[in-house]
Amino acid sequence: MHYSGIILFSLPITTKAPTRTMLTPLNLTLPLTTVSSPDPAQMAAHLADLPLALTLQGAADMAELLAHSNAQAMDSAQRLQLFALFLPHIERMLPLLDSEYHQRELSATRRARDAAQLARRLHSESLIALKHCLQGQLQHKAAPSQRLALLQRVLLACRDMLHTYLTTYHPLPDGFWLDCHGLYRYALQQGWQDDSELGRHYKALLLLGLSNSNRLSPLQLTRLIHLAGQEADRVMLHTGQAEGQALCVLPDSDKAPAYCEYPPEGSWQLHTGALTEAINLHLLELCHNPQPHHDEDAELYLALLHDWQRPGLRREARDPTNGTVQLVSTLAACWHQLNGRSWNFASTGDGSEEVAHRNRLAQRSPPPPPMLMHIVNRSPSGLQLLGHSTSHALRNGELVILREDGESDARWQCALVRWVSYGHALETRCGLEIIARHAEPLMVRAGHAHPGDTTTLALRLDPAQTPGQLLLSGRPYLRLGSMALTGWHGTEQARMLRISKQTPGYQLIEIHTG
């Protein structure tokens, strides 16, 4: 992730003369300040006393001290001077926090959640400090070049903050989009509409706002953030009244841009034709020159062609529902649960490598027991859950099995996690797509297996269904490839026909048996 430096004192910048029009005041979302003013020397001493080691506690102390500074009333020059003392420490802390929540399982690890929360807070408090500085410059009528430079930096800080909220799958705070729109409208009022840096920052924000980011994997999110910055200049923003069906910005609202069938009065319009042409070229290049993570990149490009042109409206009704489900996630844990909470299984051969493989499997520790999640609503294709994911990972594309709590005789349904949103203290909200009403644990061996190859865990979904559906981890699909499926009822041969669904971690493959 890119961490931007802070422009404190700008060099002269040539701009177009501001247009003399009636200006709408720029009122940013800011916390109240007290009348007391901190002593920069005293604040510098506080910073010097913080632990030099890069720790979560050090980041928490830094965020608390910056929040205390933001709560004090002071003039813009003094605040810039004070913020300059914080900046080197913040820039040292952010990569540490980024590493903490990317290297651990964010959905189920408290340390990762704590690091993510601290990263969001540092970005949020940094943005508050810069917004205070900008408001102060406006009140004291600073030179246009100073205001423009600081406005550019505030919009860049908005991008940095949005990146962190997206990559930690967390809802944005109230006022974020209202401030972004207000900052750009202020730029228009000043006649800075031709400033390429301002336009690039704002359009990149809009593209990220249009994207269905909570359905993407961490790798896809990183690629999305890069693409939004790289391709932002291809977007045309018409700030007159939007007409007809369009991608619209509502500048007086606290909302991300969205597709509107009937644009409200005062809305702006986004034109993304050149952008979607560029995405199609990326797709074409990917077909001719496959890269690592080819499948995930292709899925991302196809999703963006949808999100950045005319995202569809949800057609399925959601019915609010009360209830609780038991849930298990990941293929290994689901297989173990469906196999009677046991690693013991039917014989899969007596070769030395296979016997050693089965012995290692039998010695595995059992996965955690099912965890409880509350049902928020249901739709014909799935349901939304809310709870604390303390023992089972809930991430985009993950496999889960679930059943109503208290119904121990009920079959486990299979589902895929389609989107996630992580709150504080391990709170998780997720949307599930039901893919099977029942599943059977299997062990699979490829028909073209080489000496030393062993079986892998798999699930057959809705076993009575024809043609059959097999869920495997990774990317094992081979067109018309054969395999041996072993279950408690014996071994049978099968042939892969096509991929029916795919996530970053799994393939759901249609098979023909016999």
N, C-alpha and C positions, 0 to 999 in steps of 0.2 A: 504494500500500500504506500502511496506517496504522501509524505508529510511536508507541507509547504512552509516555507519561511514567512515571516511577517514583515511587510513593508511598513516601516515606521516613519521614515522621512523620505519623500519622493523627489526624484529629479524632475525638472520641468517637462511637461508633456503637452504636446501640441494638440489642441482639440478644436472642434468647430465652436464658434461663438454660441452661447446658450440662447435658445429661442425665448423671446419675451412674451410669455403667456401666463395666464393665471395658474399658479402652482398649487398642487394638492400637497398639504404638509406630509412629511414622511414621519409616520408614527410607528416605531418599531416595538416589537414585543420585548419588554425589558422589566426586570424586577425593580421594585422600589428601592431607592437609595436613602441612606441616612445622611444627616448633615455633617457628621464627623468626617474628617479627612485624614487618611493614614500618612504617616511619615515614611517616604520612600526608603530612607536609611534604616528605619526600624523594620520595614518589610524585607529589605535586603538581608538584615541580620536573621530574621525568621527563616528565610530561604537557606541561608548558610548553615543554619542549625539542623536542617532536615537531613536524614540519613543519606550518605553518599551512595549506598548500595541501591541498585535498581530493584525495588521490591514493590509488592502490591500495597503495603502499608505506606511506603514512600509516595506512591502515586495518589493514595487516598489523602495523605497530608497535603500534598501539592494542590489537589482539587479543592480541598477545604479552605486553604489559604487564598487561592484565587477567587473562590466564591465570596470570602470575606472582603477581599479587595473590591470585587464588583459591587458589593452592597454599600460601599462608601461613596459619598458625593465628592467629586473633584472635577477640575477642568480637564479638557481633552489632552492638553500637552502633558500634564502631570500623569494622567492615566496611561498615555503612550509610554512615558518614561518608566512607569511602574510595570507595565506589561512586558517591557523589554527585559526586565529582571527575571520574569517567569519563563520567558520563551525558551532559553537553552535547556532548562529543566524539563519543560513539557516535551520538547523534541527528543530528549533522551528517554522519557518515560513511554511515549506512544509505541515505539517499536517493541518494547518489552511486553506491553499489554497485548499488542497485535499477535505476537508469538504465543502468548499464553492461551488465547482463546482459539487460535487456529490449530495448535498442536494437541489440544485436548478435545474431548467430545463435548461440544457446546451444549448439546441438548440435555446432558445428564451429569455434568461435572460442575460442582459449585465453584471451584477455583476458576474455571473458564468463564462462568457467568459473572463472577466478581470482576475479573479482568475486563470483560466486555462492558460491564456497567461503568467501570472507572474510565475506560477509553471514551465512552459516550459523554461522561460528565466533563472530562478534560476538554473535549471538543466543544461541548455546549458552553462551558464557562469561558473558553477562549473566544467563541463567537459573541457572547454577551459583552466581553470587554471591548471587542472591536466595534460592536454596534453602539456602545456608550461613546466611544471615541468619535464615531461618525456623527452621532447626534450632537455631540459637543461642537464639532467643527461647523455643522450647519447653524447652530445657535450663534456662534461667534463669527459667522460669515468668513470662513477660511478661504484662501485662494482656490479658484477652480481646479488647478492642477493638484493641490493637496486633497481636495474632496474626491476627485476622480481616482487618484491612486488608492485612497482608503476604501472607496466604494468597490474597486476591483478586488481589493484584499478581502473585504467582507463577503463578497459573492464567492470568492475562492474558499473562504472558511466555511461557507454554507455547503459547498461541494464536499469538502473534507468531512464535515459532520454527517452529511447524508451518506457518504461512502461507509462510514463506521456503523451507522444505524442499519444500512442494508446488509452489510456483511455479518452483523450480529442478529439479524432477523428480528429487529425490535421496532415497534411503532414509533413514528416521529412525534415529538412534543407538539402541543398546541401552539399555533402561531408560526410554525416554520414556513409553510407555503405562503401565508399572508405576508411575511417579511420578504421572502424572495421576490414575490410579485411587486411589492411596494418599492423595493430597491431598484428593480429594473424600470418601473414607471418613473421613479425619480430621475434615473439616467435619461429617459426619453424627454422629460420636462426640461432637463438641462441642455438638451441638444447633443447628447453623447450617443445617439443611436448608431453612429458609424464606428464607434470604438470596438474593434474586433475582439479585444480581451473580454470586455463586459458581455458582449453578445455570446461569445463562446461559453463563458461560465453559465450564463442563464439558460442557454439552449441545452447544455449538457445536463443541467438540473432538470429541465423539462423532460428530456428523453428518459432519464432515470425514473422520474415520476410516472411516466407512461408505462413503464415496464412492470410486468407481473413478477417482481423480483423474489417474492417469498415462495415461488415455485421452482427456483433455480438452485443448483448445487453451489457450494463455495467456489469451485473452479469456474463455473459459469458466471457467477457474480463478479469475480475478478475480471473476466473477459468483458462482461457487460460494461463495467466502469471504464475500462480502457476504450472500448468502442464508443461510448457516449462522448468522451472527451475528444477522441480522434475524429469522429464524424459530425460533431455538432455544427460545424460551419456549413454543412449541406442542408441544414434545416432553414426554411424561410418562415419568419414570424411576421404576420400581418397584424398590426396593432389597431387597425380600424375594426369596425363591427364585423364579426364573423357572419357569413351567409351560407345557408344550406347545411347539409350534414357535414360535419368537420371535426377534426381534432381541435379542441378549444381550451384556451386558458381563461379562467375567470379571475381577473386581477384583483377584484374586491373580496375574494373568498380565501379561506384557509384550506384550499383543495389543490391537489396535483392536477395537471391537465388531464382531460378525459375526452372521449368521443361523445359528441352531442348530435342527436338527430334534429333538435331545434335549439340552436345556440341562443342563450339568454342575451338580453340587451347588455352591451358593454363588454362582451367577450372578445378575445383575440383569437386568431386562427393560425394553426401550424400547418405548413405544407411540407410533406416528407417524401415527395416523389423522388428527388435526387438521392435522398438517403436510402430509400428502399432499393434503388438501382445499385447502389454501392454494396448493400447487404447481399443482393443477388450475385454480384461479382465475387464477393467473399465465398459464397456457397459454391459457385462454379470452380473457383480456384481450389477449394477444399476437395472437390470431386476429382480434379486432375492431379492434385498433389496432396494426398492424405498426410496429415500431421498426427503427432501424439494426441490422444483425446479427440480423435476425429469425430466420433459419435456425439460427444457432448457439445462440441462446437457446432455441428450440424443442427442438433436440437435447439441450441440457443439461437442460431440465425433464423430458423423457421419460426420460433416463438416471437422473435423481434419483428419479423415481417408481418406477423399478426398484430402485435402490440403497437407498432409504429405506423400502421396504416388505418385499420378499422377494427379495433378490438371488439369482439362480440359481447353482447349482453347476456347475462346468466338467464337461462330459460327455465331451469328447474326451480320449483318452489322449495323453500326451506321451511320445515315445520318445527317450531320450538318444541323440545322434548326434555322431560326430566328422566334421569336414570343414571346408572353407573355400569361401566363395562370393565372386565378384566382384560388386560392387554399384555402381549409379549412381542418383542421386536427382534429383528435380524433373523436370517435364515437358520443359523445354527440353533438359536434358542427356540424358534418356532418348531423346527424339526424335532428337537428334544421334547418339547411339550406335547406335540402330536404323537410322539412315540411312547407315550405313557411316562414322561419325565425320566427317560432312560436313554443311555447311549448304546445299549445292547441291541443287536439287530440280527436279521436273518443272515445266513452265510452268503458271502459274496466271492468266495473262492479260497483256495488253499495255497496260493503262491506266497513265497516268503515276504515279498514287499507288501502284499495286500494284508497278510496276517499281522505284520508289524504295524501297518496303518490302522487296522481295526483295534489293535491293542492300545495304540496311542489315543484313539477316539474314546475307548472305554475308560481310560484313566483321566479324561477331562473332568474338571469340576463342573457340577451342574449349574446352569444359568440361574439367575435370580428368579424367584417365583413371580407370577403375573402381578402387575401393578394395577391400581384402580384409576380410572379416568372418568370424569363426568361428561355426559352427553349434553351438548349445547343445542344442536338441532340435527334434523335428518333431511335427506333428499332421496329421490329414487336411486341415485347412484352411490350414495355414501352418507357420511355423517361428520359433524364437527365435534371435537373433543376438547376438554380443558382439564388440566390437572398438573401435578408435579411429577416430572419425569425423572425420578431419582434413581431408577434401576434399569430402565430400558431406553436405548437411544431412539429419539424421534427426530428424524431429519428427512429432507426432501428425497423422495424415491425409495425410502426404507420400506421393507416388508414387515407387516404386523399381522398377528392373528388376534381375534377378540371374540368375546361372548358376553352376554348379559351377566352381571354379577348376581350370584345366588342361584344360577341355573347350571349346576354342575353337570347335568346330563345333556346339556345343549352342545351342539357341535361348534367347533371353532370356525369362524369365518375368516377368510384371508382378505387383506386390503393392502393398498399402497398409500404411503403418505404423499399427498399431492402439494401441500403447502404447510409452512410452519411459521409461528410467531412466538418468540421467546420473551417472557416478561422477567420480572425480578424473582429472586429466591427459587429458581428452578421451575417457575410457572411456565407451562407450555400450552399453546393453543394450536391445534392442527386440523387439517381437513383430510379425510380418508376417502379413497375410492375403493369400494368393495369389488374384488375381482373373483371371488369364489365363495360359495356357501359351505364348502367342505374341502379338506385337503388330506392327501395321504402321503406319509413320509416314504421316500425311496432312496436308494443308493444307485448311482448311475456310472456306467463305464462306457467310454467311447468305443464304437465298433472298430475303429482303426487304432486301438490302443497299442502302444509300444511296450516292450519289456520294462518293467519298473513302474508303469502307470498304475494308479490306484483309483478306487471309486470316489465319487464326490456326493455330497448331500444334495437332495432335490426334493421338491414337492410336486405331486400330481394334483392339479386342481379339479374339483368336481369329477372324481374318477369315472362316473357313469357317462360323462359327456363325450360326444363324438363330433369332430375329432378331439383327441385329448389335448390337454394343456399342461406343459411342464415348466416349472419355475426353477431356474438355475442362477447361480451367482456368476458375476463377471460377464464376459463376452464369448460364450462357447459356440455360438451358432455356426454351423456349416450346412449350406444348402444340400438337402437330401443326405446329410450325414447319418450314419446308423449308430445305434447305441443299445446297450443292454440295461434294462430297468429291473432292479431287484427290490421286491417288497416282501411282506410277510406271506404273500400267497405264491411266491415263486419268482422266476426270472422270465422276462419276455423281451423280444427284440422290438425296436421302434426306429422310425425314420423321422428326422426333423423336416418339417415342411416350410414353415415361415415364422418370422418373429411377429407376434401379435402385439406385444407391448415391450417397452424398454425403459429402464431408469439408469442413473449412473452406476448402480450396483448390481442390477439384475436384468435378465432377459426372460420374458414369458414366451415360450415357443410352442407353436402348434405341432403336434406329432401324429404319426399314423403307426399303430401297433399291429403286430401280426406278420 
